[in-house]
Amino acid sequence: MTTIATRPGTRAWLGLSVLCLGTLLLAVDNTVLLLALPHLAADLDPSSTELLWITDVYGFMIAGFIITMGSLGDRIGRRRLLVIGAAAFAASSVVAAYAGTTEILIAARVLLGLSAAAMGPSALALVAGLFPDGRRRAMAIGVFTACFMGGGAAGPVIGGALLESFWWGSVFLMGVPVMVLVVAGGLFLLPKSEATGGHARLDPASVAMSLAAILPAVYGLKELAGDPARADAYVALAAGLAFGAAFARRQRRLAEPLVDLRLFGDRTFTAALLILAAVMVVQGGIYLFVSQHMQLVEGLSPLAAGLWMAVPALGLVAGSLAAPALAGTVRPGLVVGAGLLVAVAGFAVVAVADGVGALVAGVTVACLGMAPVGALGLGLIVGAAPPERAGSASAMAESGGELGIALGIALLGSLGTAVYGRSVTSPEAGGSLNEALDAAAGLPSGAAAALVSEARAAFAQGLLAVTVVCGVLVLGLAVLSMTLLRHLRPVGEESRSPAPPA
């Protein structure tokens, strides 16, 4: 295995730029399709179910296969898997761009999701390997996290700009030259970290059981966000939990498990993973309601709402870059906890906000305060794992984030919907603001105005309830961070205290 000096030089930073470039594109691709949907629907004429598959299957594949790909990278080499994933992503992007039927486009999105799952944990593990020094590793992961956060927010903006001049396939083709650069840069700049996790083959039963646990859980959470009364969503969640328990039992018996559950015996690993997933719950829920508020209450176009939502993303980027620098002199637990207290203040602003400007300002402060969790938490999770399990640990961190966002949309979305339902009295208001606006279109002007006013006030009550819950949860996480991570010394100090057992 190629090693890099303790003080990373130009090659290590260039390698980081390659990894950040790939991560930026993966994040962009997760959201860039939103504005292109009406255009491709006009060309391909998909059914409503097929349209849902086009949008959701990418995330489903990432969530389902990221654990498997993280373990595979530990076995065959993370650089090798990253390069294979980038090449496959480029080829799949071409297929998606020129898809002549809905079926071909869905198949291409499946391949894109699998390719992204191969790249994600390998990229994070390689970042940690490029920077053995704790302080520089924290800064590198902060930059890596900032690229991911910024890419997700930039997706709709980039998509809107491309669609101004080109056809819908351009949102896929833009990824081809980027992935070509990732392949070339990966081969020449990244260390050849080969087969550090043993030579045992992946256990097919473990792979199948991980899919049977994750995919039904994600599906159930997504369906609950749309309709909390759907029985099949609860069945899917129950099935996912049952298969998850069976998966955990099997991992304990295997000599070469897909997921090494012994990692949870490390207090730092467990606490950081828990806090990261919980913060993703908050981010998923608050982003859902704020983006809806901008379009349905403020009347902004999707592109205008996307531009406004780019401002909180800048808060995430700024916090991700500032947190590692602070953690060099202040204990990470205090940096994370203090940041979460700042986020509580941001949610307080959201709760009393009147107008788009104040709302965005509050969400931006909240995102700024939550950013250290991602920037430092990822480093703590990967750093707590043995080098031969870095890919698996990275995959667990990323899958925890994916599930956290889905859980936030489902639980907080259900809370907001329930508050909306209790706040309206008109039968025409339905179960959501969308339904009320549709019903108002068929009413006389006076009745329509009254219905819209009532429905928007009810939606505001739902947003307030979600904001209060988010603030309370984040306050609890701040206390948890200062308690469970208090043993950690500032990043880079060699006299770090050992982690107590979980």
KAJO-V897174 format. One record per helix or strand of 2 or more residues. SS is the DSSP state (H for helix, E for strand). FROM is the first residue (numbers start at 1). LEN is the number of residues. If there is no record, write none. Layout:
BEGIN
[[SS | FROM | LEN] [SS | FROM | LEN]]
END
This chain:
BEGIN
[[H | 10 | 22] [H | 34 | 11] [H | 48 | 29] [H | 78 | 20] [H | 102 | 29] [H | 134 | 32] [H | 170 | 20] [H | 204 | 23] [H | 231 | 23] [H | 261 | 5] [H | 267 | 31] [H | 302 | 26] [H | 332 | 21] [H | 356 | 29] [H | 387 | 37] [H | 427 | 3] [H | 433 | 8] [H | 445 | 40]]
END
